[in-house]
Amino acid sequence: MFNGVTVGSNATIIRFLKGVYNLRPSEPRYSETWDVSKVFNFLRKLSPVKYISLKDLTLKLVMLIVLSTACRTQSLFLLCLDNLVKGKDSYTLFYSGLLKQNRPGFNVHFVELFAYPPDRRLCVFTVLKEYLMRTAQARGNSQKLFISYVKPFKAVSRETISRWIKTVMSKSGINLKSYSFA
């Protein structure tokens, strides 16, 4: 309480904070964005998916999911194969926990990944199908979507997924020093 009124409701304090905002308005976090076409060009080179290494297949899948869903690394980490639904031209994957953006009245439980017929080299459906086929035996009883591409083929952490995304961006020619990744 300040002069019989809560601090947040005090007229003097409200005017002061508006003045501070006018003197120092908030600015965007980044002054530039990275060129997505560089990443698409790099991912196109990782084709056909049947003949690329498991490492390249994994990196391609992670980046295609990020670009097609605009999701956080936490969301990728929580994707699991429990109740996986394969449609004619889509996969539906469910999350194994709560997402950061979930709140009462806004719960996201799954993500749908659709085929992209115009360019099969950038089709997340095709890449996911190949990834699931190649990792089926190595996966064991792990229900997380992403597993390590080296032995002992266990589920990976959020940090590993973030590192994979940075690796693809770096290999695509994007300067990572301009961006932070949390």
C-alpha positions in Angstrom: 0.0 0.0 0.0 1.2 3.5 -0.9 -1.0 6.5 0.1 -3.9 4.1 0.8 -3.7 2.6 -2.7 -1.9 -0.5 -4.0 1.4 0.4 -5.7 0.2 -0.9 -9.1 -2.9 1.3 -9.0 -1.2 4.5 -7.8 -1.6 7.2 -10.5 1.9 8.7 -9.9 3.6 5.4 -10.3 1.5 4.6 -13.4 2.5 7.9 -15.0 6.1 7.3 -14.1 6.2 3.9 -15.7 4.5 5.2 -18.9 7.2 7.9 -19.1 10.0 5.2 -18.7 8.4 3.2 -21.4 8.2 6.3 -23.7 11.9 7.0 -23.1 13.0 3.4 -23.5 10.5 1.5 -25.5 10.9 -2.3 -25.8 12.8 -3.5 -28.9 12.6 -6.8 -30.8 15.0 -9.5 -29.6 16.6 -9.8 -33.0 17.2 -7.2 -35.7 17.3 -9.8 -38.5 15.9 -13.2 -39.4 17.7 -16.1 -41.0 17.1 -17.2 -44.5 15.0 -20.3 -44.5 15.7 -21.0 -48.2 19.4 -21.7 -47.3 18.1 -24.5 -45.0 15.7 -25.9 -47.7 18.5 -25.9 -50.2 20.7 -27.9 -47.8 18.0 -30.3 -47.0 17.2 -30.9 -50.7 20.8 -32.1 -51.0 20.2 -34.8 -48.4 18.3 -37.0 -50.9 17.1 -39.6 -51.6 16.4 -40.5 -48.0 16.9 -44.2 -48.6 20.6 -43.7 -49.3 21.7 -41.1 -46.7 23.2 -42.0 -43.3 21.1 -42.3 -40.2 22.8 -39.2 -38.9 21.8 -37.1 -41.9 18.3 -38.6 -41.9 17.8 -37.7 -38.2 19.1 -34.1 -38.8 16.8 -33.7 -41.8 13.8 -35.0 -39.9 14.3 -32.7 -36.9 14.7 -29.6 -39.1 11.7 -30.5 -41.3 9.5 -30.9 -38.2 10.8 -27.6 -36.8 10.1 -25.8 -40.1 6.7 -27.4 -40.7 5.3 -26.9 -37.1 7.3 -24.0 -35.7 7.6 -25.9 -32.5 10.1 -25.6 -29.6 12.8 -28.1 -28.9 10.9 -29.1 -25.8 8.0 -30.1 -28.1 10.3 -32.2 -30.2 11.7 -33.9 -27.1 8.2 -34.8 -25.9 7.1 -36.4 -29.2 6.5 -40.1 -28.7 5.4 -43.1 -30.7 2.6 -44.1 -28.3 -0.7 -44.0 -30.2 1.1 -43.0 -33.4 -1.5 -42.7 -36.2 -0.4 -43.1 -39.8 -2.9 -41.8 -42.3 -2.8 -41.9 -46.1 -0.7 -38.8 -46.3 -0.1 -37.8 -42.7 1.3 -38.9 -39.3 -0.2 -37.9 -36.0 2.2 -37.9 -33.1 1.2 -37.3 -29.5 3.2 -35.5 -26.8 4.3 -37.5 -23.7 3.9 -34.5 -21.3 2.7 -30.9 -21.0 4.2 -28.3 -23.3 5.5 -24.9 -22.1 2.7 -23.1 -23.9 -0.1 -25.3 -22.5 -2.5 -23.6 -20.1 -6.1 -24.1 -19.0 -8.3 -23.8 -22.1 -5.3 -24.3 -24.5 -3.9 -27.8 -24.4 -2.0 -29.2 -27.4 -1.9 -33.0 -27.3 -0.6 -33.9 -30.7 1.1 -32.7 -33.9 0.1 -33.6 -37.4 2.8 -33.9 -40.1 1.5 -33.9 -43.7 3.0 -35.1 -46.9 4.4 -32.4 -49.3 3.9 -33.7 -52.8 5.4 -30.7 -54.7 8.9 -31.6 -53.5 9.4 -35.1 -52.0 12.9 -34.0 -51.0 11.3 -31.7 -48.4 8.4 -34.1 -47.5 8.4 -34.6 -43.7 6.0 -37.5 -44.2 8.5 -39.4 -46.4 11.4 -38.6 -44.1 9.5 -39.7 -41.0 8.4 -42.9 -42.7 12.0 -43.8 -43.5 13.3 -42.8 -40.1 10.7 -45.0 -38.3 11.6 -47.9 -40.6 15.4 -47.5 -40.0 15.2 -47.0 -36.2 12.6 -49.7 -35.5 15.1 -52.4 -34.4 17.6 -50.1 -32.7 14.8 -48.3 -30.8 14.1 -51.2 -28.4 11.4 -50.2 -26.0 12.0 -46.5 -26.2 8.8 -44.7 -27.2 10.4 -41.2 -27.7 10.5 -40.3 -31.4 14.1 -39.2 -31.5 16.9 -41.6 -30.5 20.6 -41.2 -30.9 22.1 -42.1 -34.2 25.0 -43.8 -32.6 25.1 -46.8 -30.2 23.5 -47.3 -27.6 20.5 -45.8 -29.6 18.7 -44.3 -26.5 16.3 -41.4 -26.4 18.0 -38.0 -26.7 17.8 -34.9 -24.5 16.4 -31.5 -25.4 19.9 -30.2 -25.6 20.9 -32.8 -28.2 17.9 -31.9 -30.3 18.8 -28.2 -30.0 22.4 -29.1 -31.1 21.1 -31.0 -34.1 19.0 -27.9 -35.2 22.1 -25.7 -34.8 24.2 -28.2 -36.8 21.7 -28.1 -39.7 21.6 -24.3 -39.7 25.4 -24.1 -39.6 25.8 -26.6 -42.4 23.3 -24.5 -44.4 25.5 -21.4 -44.1 23.6 -19.5 -41.4 25.7 -17.5 -38.9 24.6 -18.8 -35.5 26.3 -16.0 -33.6 23.5 -13.7 -34.4 20.9 -15.9 -32.6 20.5 -17.5 -29.2 18.9 -20.8 -28.7 17.1 -21.7 -25.5 
